Amino acid sequence: MKMSIAEKKKAKFEKVTETYSVKVHSQSKRLYHIQLSKGAISAFLQKVKQDQLSVQHLEYTPYARHIVASYLLDQVGVEFGELLRNIVHDRDSGGFTLGLEGVTENTDEFVLFSTAISHILGIPNHDAMSEKYYARFTVKDTDNSDSYLRQAYRLFTFHTDGTFVDEPTDWLLMMKMVEQNARGGESRLLHLDDWKDLDKYSKHPLASHKFTYKAPKSKNVDQVVNRATFFNHNGEPGMCFIDQFVYPESIEQAKYLRDLSSSMENDENVIELELPVGDLVVVNNIFWVHGRAAFEKDPNLNRELLRQRGQFNENLI
């Protein structure tokens, strides 16, 4: 019996081993959920502790980040790294979730674990906002920042990362560190191939126009870059866009950007991802856009996320 396209997609990366399992995510046919065994997680954390690889050591010593990645692969197998990279490269998917399965609630260990995952994927870019290879940021009831990142009660609109820096940003990792008194605020995701108006905007005369991008002061980036909204990626559309930092030069350009953003926000295929504390999501930053739903008002709201983003690296070993 011939397999349907959906069944082929499902069968592509689904797998069960002694130390991990991979299945299609319950909220999306595109994403996968990877579950590591608690034994493998505990052994990884014990090895990191035994070798005294603290968060500060990883911040100060770049090679230690790769060592942490090797410790995770020691527990789950080198083929696990190939699996993660294959999923993120795959146009039909390009994303997965996984977490620490309740083995620890220590946020330093969350950083160590996310560092292992990011360095299996590639090399994280320097995050100018935090002056580290990762950033941790909170969302609370009040905010006086100069971007939507920390503003709890409004929609954080769809965008790709790395728009205002002159370096590749192939993938994005986001991990939920802390969540208290939070209702709403789901991570919103949209795969470009599920967006009903993709052809309309990717084939528009302004699709290849190089718009100017400038970052606000909080990003600690003075660079000005010019980027096309759409580009060719392995014969399919890739995207670079964020509404907050793009500077159109005419009313026509502004209307194109406004309508494009509105179309994505209102698309019927938007995913509002449920992500528990201690779990992370990784998506391909070239053909996934992401944002955040608004939170419900609460004076005691406290949400902390970790972010890493970077370039692919095929030379893992």
C-alpha positions as CSV (number, residue, x, y, z in Angstrom):
1,M,0.0,0.0,0.0
2,K,1.4,3.4,-1.0
3,M,2.0,5.9,1.8
4,S,0.3,9.3,1.8
5,I,2.4,12.5,1.9
6,A,1.4,13.0,5.5
7,E,2.5,9.4,6.4
8,K,5.8,9.9,4.6
9,K,6.5,13.1,6.6
10,K,5.6,11.3,9.8
11,A,7.8,8.4,9.0
12,K,10.8,10.5,8.0
13,F,12.2,11.2,11.5
14,E,10.1,9.2,13.9
15,K,12.3,6.9,15.9
16,V,12.6,5.1,19.2
17,T,15.9,4.2,20.9
18,E,16.9,3.3,24.4
19,T,17.8,6.9,25.2
20,Y,15.3,9.0,23.2
21,S,12.2,8.9,21.1
22,V,11.1,11.2,18.2
23,K,7.4,11.7,17.2
24,V,5.3,14.2,15.4
25,H,4.4,17.1,17.7
26,S,0.8,17.0,19.0
27,Q,0.2,20.6,18.0
28,S,1.8,20.6,14.5
29,K,2.3,18.2,11.6
30,R,5.5,20.2,10.9
31,L,7.2,20.0,14.3
32,Y,8.7,17.0,16.1
33,H,8.8,16.4,19.8
34,I,11.9,14.6,21.1
35,Q,11.8,12.9,24.5
36,L,15.1,12.1,26.1
37,S,15.3,9.4,28.8
38,K,15.6,10.7,32.3
39,G,18.6,8.4,32.8
40,A,20.4,10.0,29.9
41,I,19.6,13.5,31.2
42,S,20.8,12.7,34.7
43,A,24.0,11.2,33.4
44,F,24.7,14.2,31.3
45,L,24.1,16.7,34.2
46,Q,26.2,14.5,36.5
47,K,29.1,14.5,34.0
48,V,28.9,18.3,33.6
49,K,28.9,18.7,37.4
50,Q,31.8,16.3,37.8
51,D,33.9,18.3,35.4
52,Q,32.8,21.6,37.0
53,L,31.6,23.1,33.8
54,S,29.6,26.1,35.2
55,V,27.7,28.7,33.2
56,Q,30.4,31.2,33.8
57,H,33.0,28.8,32.5
58,L,31.0,28.3,29.3
59,E,30.7,32.1,28.9
60,Y,34.4,32.7,29.4
61,T,35.8,29.6,27.5
62,P,34.2,28.9,24.1
63,Y,35.6,25.4,23.6
64,A,33.8,24.3,26.8
65,R,30.5,24.8,25.0
66,H,31.5,22.1,22.5
67,I,32.6,19.9,25.3
68,V,29.2,20.1,26.9
69,A,27.6,19.1,23.6
70,S,30.0,16.1,23.5
71,Y,28.8,15.0,26.9
72,L,25.2,14.9,25.8
73,L,26.1,12.9,22.7
74,D,28.0,10.5,24.9
75,Q,24.7,9.6,26.5
76,V,22.4,9.5,23.5
77,G,24.8,8.7,20.6
78,V,26.5,10.7,17.9
79,E,23.7,9.9,15.4
80,F,21.4,12.1,17.6
81,G,23.3,15.2,16.4
82,E,22.8,14.2,12.8
83,L,19.1,13.7,13.6
84,L,18.7,17.2,15.0
85,R,20.5,18.9,12.1
86,N,18.5,16.9,9.6
87,I,15.2,17.9,11.2
88,V,16.1,21.6,11.2
89,H,17.4,21.5,7.6
90,D,14.3,19.7,6.4
91,R,11.9,22.0,4.6
92,D,8.9,19.9,5.5
93,S,9.7,20.3,9.1
94,G,12.5,22.5,10.3
95,G,11.7,22.4,13.9
96,F,11.4,20.4,17.2
97,T,10.8,20.7,20.9
98,L,12.5,18.8,23.7
99,G,13.2,19.3,27.4
100,L,14.7,18.1,30.6
101,E,11.7,15.9,31.6
102,G,11.5,17.3,35.1
103,V,15.0,16.0,36.0
104,T,16.1,19.5,37.2
105,E,14.5,22.9,37.9
106,N,17.9,24.6,38.1
107,T,18.1,27.4,35.5
108,D,21.9,27.2,35.3
109,E,21.4,23.6,34.2
110,F,18.8,24.8,31.7
111,V,21.6,27.0,30.2
112,L,24.0,24.1,30.1
113,F,21.5,21.8,28.4
114,S,20.5,24.4,25.8
115,T,24.2,25.1,25.1
116,A,24.7,21.4,24.3
117,I,21.7,21.5,21.9
118,S,22.8,24.7,20.2
119,H,26.4,23.5,19.7
120,I,25.1,20.2,18.2
121,L,23.3,22.4,15.7
122,G,26.1,24.8,14.9
123,I,27.7,28.0,16.3
124,P,25.6,30.6,18.2
125,N,26.1,34.2,17.2
126,H,27.3,36.7,19.7
127,D,24.1,38.3,21.2
128,A,24.9,42.0,21.5
129,M,22.0,42.7,23.8
130,S,23.4,40.4,26.5
131,E,27.1,40.5,25.4
132,K,27.1,36.7,25.5
133,Y,26.5,33.8,23.2
134,Y,23.0,33.6,24.7
135,A,20.4,36.0,26.2
136,R,18.1,35.6,29.1
137,F,15.2,38.1,29.4
138,T,12.1,38.5,31.5
139,V,8.6,39.7,30.8
140,K,6.9,41.3,33.8
141,D,3.8,43.5,34.5
142,T,5.6,46.8,33.8
143,D,8.2,47.6,31.1
144,N,10.0,50.6,29.8
145,S,12.1,49.0,27.0
146,D,12.3,50.3,23.4
147,S,11.0,47.2,21.7
148,Y,8.1,44.7,22.0
149,L,10.3,41.9,23.4
150,R,9.5,42.6,27.0
151,Q,6.1,44.2,26.6
152,A,3.7,41.7,28.1
153,Y,0.3,42.9,27.1
154,R,0.6,43.4,23.4
155,L,1.1,41.0,20.5
156,F,4.8,40.5,19.6
157,T,4.4,40.3,15.9
158,F,5.8,37.7,13.5
159,H,9.4,38.1,12.5
160,T,12.7,36.4,11.8
161,D,15.8,36.9,13.9
162,G,19.1,38.5,12.8
163,T,17.5,41.1,10.5
164,F,19.7,44.0,11.7
165,V,23.0,42.2,11.8
166,D,25.3,41.3,8.9
167,E,25.8,37.6,9.7
168,P,23.8,34.4,8.9
169,T,21.1,33.5,11.4
170,D,20.1,30.0,10.3
171,W,18.3,28.7,13.4
172,L,16.7,29.9,16.6
173,L,16.5,28.3,20.0
174,M,14.1,29.5,22.7
175,M,13.8,27.9,26.1
176,K,11.3,28.6,28.9
177,M,13.3,29.2,32.1
178,V,10.7,30.6,34.6
179,E,6.9,31.1,34.4
180,Q,4.8,32.5,37.2
181,N,1.2,33.9,37.1
182,A,1.3,33.7,33.3
183,R,-1.9,33.2,31.2
184,G,-1.5,33.6,27.5
185,G,1.9,34.6,26.1
186,E,2.2,31.5,23.9
187,S,5.0,31.2,21.3
188,R,3.4,31.8,17.9
189,L,4.9,30.0,14.9
190,L,4.1,30.0,11.2
191,H,5.9,27.9,8.5
192,L,6.2,29.9,5.3
193,D,4.8,27.0,3.2
194,D,1.6,27.0,5.4
195,W,1.0,30.7,4.9
196,K,-1.8,31.1,2.4
197,D,-0.5,34.4,1.0
198,L,3.1,33.4,0.5
199,D,3.0,33.6,-3.3
200,K,1.2,36.9,-3.2
201,Y,4.0,38.6,-1.1
202,S,7.1,36.6,-2.2
203,K,6.3,37.3,-5.9
204,H,5.4,41.0,-5.3
205,P,7.7,43.6,-7.1
206,L,8.9,44.7,-3.6
207,A,9.8,41.2,-2.4
208,S,13.4,41.6,-3.6
209,H,13.7,45.2,-2.6
210,K,16.5,45.7,-0.1
211,F,14.9,47.5,2.9
212,T,17.0,49.3,5.5
213,Y,17.1,47.8,9.0
214,K,18.2,49.6,12.1
215,A,18.2,48.3,15.7
216,P,17.0,50.3,18.8
217,K,19.6,51.2,21.5
218,S,18.7,48.3,23.7
219,K,20.1,45.9,21.1
220,N,23.6,47.4,21.3
221,V,24.0,47.2,17.5
222,D,24.9,50.4,15.6
223,Q,25.1,48.7,12.2
224,V,22.7,49.5,9.4
225,V,22.0,46.7,7.0
226,N,19.9,46.4,3.8
227,R,18.0,43.2,3.3
228,A,15.5,41.8,0.8
229,T,12.3,40.5,2.5
230,F,12.4,37.3,0.4
231,F,15.3,35.3,-1.1
232,N,15.9,32.0,-2.7
233,H,16.8,29.2,-0.4
234,N,17.4,25.8,-2.1
235,G,14.8,26.7,-4.7
236,E,12.2,27.8,-2.2
237,P,11.4,31.2,-0.5
238,G,13.3,32.2,2.5
239,M,12.4,35.3,4.5
240,C,14.0,38.2,6.5
241,F,11.5,40.5,8.2
242,I,10.7,42.3,11.5
243,D,8.2,45.2,11.5
244,Q,9.8,47.1,14.3
245,F,13.2,47.7,12.8
246,V,12.6,48.1,9.0
247,Y,12.6,51.6,7.5
248,P,10.6,51.9,4.2
249,E,11.2,54.8,1.9
250,S,7.7,55.4,0.6
251,I,4.0,54.9,1.3
252,E,3.9,52.1,-1.2
253,Q,6.7,50.2,0.6
254,A,5.1,50.8,4.0
255,K,1.7,49.4,2.8
256,Y,3.5,46.3,1.4
257,L,5.1,45.7,4.8
258,R,2.0,46.4,6.8
259,D,-0.2,44.1,4.6
260,L,2.4,41.3,4.7
261,S,2.6,41.4,8.5
262,S,-1.2,41.5,8.9
263,S,-1.6,38.6,6.5
264,M,0.8,36.4,8.6
265,E,-0.8,37.4,11.9
266,N,-4.2,36.4,10.7
267,D,-3.3,33.2,8.8
268,E,-5.4,30.2,9.8
269,N,-2.3,28.0,10.1
270,V,-0.6,29.9,13.0
271,I,0.5,27.6,15.8
272,E,0.3,28.8,19.4
273,L,2.8,26.5,21.0
274,E,2.4,25.2,24.6
275,L,6.0,25.1,26.0
276,P,6.5,23.8,29.6
277,V,9.2,25.2,31.8
278,G,12.4,23.4,31.1
279,D,11.5,22.7,27.4
280,L,13.0,24.4,24.4
281,V,11.9,24.9,20.8
282,V,14.3,25.1,17.8
283,V,13.1,26.3,14.4
284,N,14.8,27.0,11.1
285,N,15.0,30.8,11.0
286,I,14.9,30.9,7.2
287,F,11.4,29.4,6.6
288,W,9.7,29.8,10.0
289,V,8.5,33.1,11.5
290,H,7.9,33.5,15.2
291,G,6.2,35.8,17.6
292,R,4.3,35.8,21.0
293,A,0.7,36.1,22.0
294,A,-0.2,38.8,24.5
295,F,-0.4,37.9,28.2
296,E,-3.5,38.4,30.4
297,K,-3.0,41.3,32.8
298,D,-1.4,40.2,36.1
299,P,0.7,42.4,38.5
300,N,2.7,39.3,39.5
301,L,3.5,38.1,36.0
302,N,7.0,36.7,35.7
303,R,8.2,34.9,32.5
304,E,11.9,34.3,31.7
305,L,13.1,33.0,28.3
306,L,16.5,32.0,27.0
307,R,17.5,32.7,23.4
308,Q,20.3,31.4,21.2
309,R,20.5,31.8,17.5
310,G,23.3,31.1,15.0
311,Q,24.7,29.4,12.0
312,F,24.8,25.7,11.0
313,N,28.0,23.8,11.4
314,E,28.4,20.4,9.7
315,N,31.7,19.7,11.4
316,L,30.4,18.4,14.7
317,I,33.0,15.8,15.6
